[in-house]
Amino acid sequence: METPAPDPLFGITLHERYILGKQLRSGASGTVHVAHDLSADQTVTVTVLHPWLVHDHGAVHAFLERARTLEELRHPGLARILGHGRDDDHVYAVTEYLQGETLAHTLGGGGLRYPPHVALTIAAGVLAALDVAHGAGVVHGELDLDKVVVDGEGGVRVTGFPLLFDAEEDAGPETHTDVHAAGRLLYTLMTGVPVDPDAHSLRLSSAIPEMPSDLDMLVANATDPNPRYRPRDAGRYLTVVEQVLRSLSGPPADLAADDTRPIPVITDAPEEHRRDRGGPVPLWRRVPVLVGAGVLVLALFAAGWALVPDGRAELPDLVGASAEDAEERLAALGLELTVRFDEAYSDTVGPGAVADSTPSAGSTVERGAEVLLWVSAGPQFVEVPDVVGGTENEARDALRQAGFTGTEVVQEHSAEEPPGTVLSTEPEAGREGDREEPVVLHVSEGVIVPTLVGMAQADASAALAALGLTAEVVEEHHDTVIAGEVSGQAPEPGTILPEGGTVAVTVSTGPEPEPEPEETEEEASPSEDEGGRGGRGDHGNGGGRGGRGDSGNPCDAPEWNGDTVYDEGDRVRYQGREYEARWWIQGMPPGNDQWGVWEDKGSC
């Protein structure tokens, strides 16, 4: 039976603090992992930038800058960014791990919906959080049901802010993108019908004809295909949502106490959702509390769980369960257990699943006890892939995918192969290798290209020269790299070149210069009606109107002229001093006016 290759990031430790666990999802920002913070002793999530972007200076800068910006956001409805950094080739950001269920999990893909007052209360919580983000110039851009978490105390929290957007979205999304997403979310909450992110002009009445018209328009306006006709940002949409919520009969929903679970969609509802609704339960539970309790009790006994009433219980067999499922099953014991994770090799349990526990299954655990779950990293001995004939970088990638984290390189002379070619491996391809031991790569000798991005041009050229390589410098504008620094290189770091080889080095000349404003016809040629008012071209002969109040040098202002009309803010020189007009004036010299129209700005 073929063993799946484990996640190459599983089990690694970043900055001796964050132990990465199971991968949760992947996107433009990188891969997102559940992790354990050794310093704070808490569960967190860590987003790791894709390895092919690590040497893209622009992508790294954008990722870290976005993380810094998100760290500064403070609102109870936003998942907090706890930190960020770079550990060798791993660029990462750490986010708060949210307890609760996402709306996507709660609704279960269809067949359930929320009453209007509950749906509006949830939407208001989401928009209140986004309003803070929009006020700081931050747009979510990927808001959906799986990015909203509802906890057991009535809290609605937004998570999953992307740290890097797709390359084609140079400027990133705008606030009306989040408004559209909030409209789609509200539509699904009240109808139970999932919709595509590109859906527009959504109307609740198309799914539920009896839906009030104000609710219908609330969703239709937010999902208008023309962004100009949507509410401008989350704050504007929140105001409208709250107005509609107040207009509904009855008080707003108390998400922690009221019977605010999703209800079955009557039309075409699956039979399994048409059950007795039972007593009040929190918002995020889909099943009635009585039925849920009965199912839970049956499940516990079916699994052989012997619950005892004196604060102790028998530890269930969790082998093969995912880390999340194992945590939930331990939490269901009601003993407030402390759950920790560590990694272990296993020949029988697939990567990411629980391979064992300490104490072992069947042991009696008391309230508050610690349970250590050993999560499988796959087998310790795996087959070495065939990387002979490829480049060193290709070999490293293939070995990581196979589960090997350590690599040693030995350079050898080869008359047949170009520099940087893998000649052989230890162990040989096809043999089993110990993942605890490094794989030795025998590579045809040459010069290893160093990392140059971020270095000054002179330092980069000197570093290449010291290795016997030649720098071919190309200059281009860059929005984030300061002038004179290396913003890119080809080939990438780690590549082996023959001595005397050439490395293309891209050096930043700074951002593109702002285009100078074109001179207007009025500025270029003042009319005769203005009596020579025009101005900055005046050379102190008394014919100029005067400089504006933002002049950097007071002596740049023209001499006062009795025939010139001066407006508020115009500046002039008179008898060695500078004056600024407080309002429209003509013919009254500075220093002698009884009305105080001229403000003395000091000596020139």
Sequence and secondary structure as in RCSB ss.txt:
>XXXX:A:sequence
METPAPDPLFGITLHERYILGKQLRSGASGTVHVAHDLSADQTVTVTVLHPWLVHDHGAVHAFLERARTLEELRH
PGLARILGHGRDDDHVYAVTEYLQGETLAHTLGGGGLRYPPHVALTIAAGVLAALDVAHGAGVVHGELDLDKVVV
DGEGGVRVTGFPLLFDAEEDAGPETHTDVHAAGRLLYTLMTGVPVDPDAHSLRLSSAIPEMPSDLDMLVANATDP
NPRYRPRDAGRYLTVVEQVLRSLSGPPADLAADDTRPIPVITDAPEEHRRDRGGPVPLWRRVPVLVGAGVLVLAL
FAAGWALVPDGRAELPDLVGASAEDAEERLAALGLELTVRFDEAYSDTVGPGAVADSTPSAGSTVERGAEVLLWV
SAGPQFVEVPDVVGGTENEARDALRQAGFTGTEVVQEHSAEEPPGTVLSTEPEAGREGDREEPVVLHVSEGVIVP
TLVGMAQADASAALAALGLTAEVVEEHHDTVIAGEVSGQAPEPGTILPEGGTVAVTVSTGPEPEPEPEETEEEAS
PSEDEGGRGGRGDHGNGGGRGGRGDSGNPCDAPEWNGDTVYDEGDRVRYQGREYEARWWIQGMPPGNDQWGVWED
KGSC
>XXXX:A:secstr
       TTTT EETTTEEEEEEEEEETTEEEEEEEETTTTEEEEEEE  GGGTT HHHHHHHHHHHHHHHT   
TTB  EEEEEEETTEEEEEEE   SEEHHHHHTTSSEE  HHHHHHHHHHHHHHHHHHHHTT   S   GGGEEE
 TTS EEE    SS  TT TT   HHHHHHHHHHHHHHHHH     TT  S  GGGT TTS HHHHHHHHHHT S
SGGGS SSHHHHHHHHHHHHHHSSS    TTTS  S EE STT  GGG S   S   TT  S HHHHHHHHHHHH
HHTT  B TTSEEE    TT BHHHHHHHHHTTTS  EEEEEEE  SSS TTBEEEEES TT EEETT EEEEEE
E   SEEE    TTSBHHHHHHHHHHHT   EEEEEE  SSS TTBEEEEES TTSEEETTS EEEEEE  EE  
  TTSBHHHHHHHHHHTT EEEEEEE  SSS TTBEEEEES TT EE TT EEEEEEE  S         HHHHS
  GGGTS   TT  SSS    B TT S GGGS B  TTSEE TT EEEETTEEEEESS EES  TT  TT  EEE
EEE 
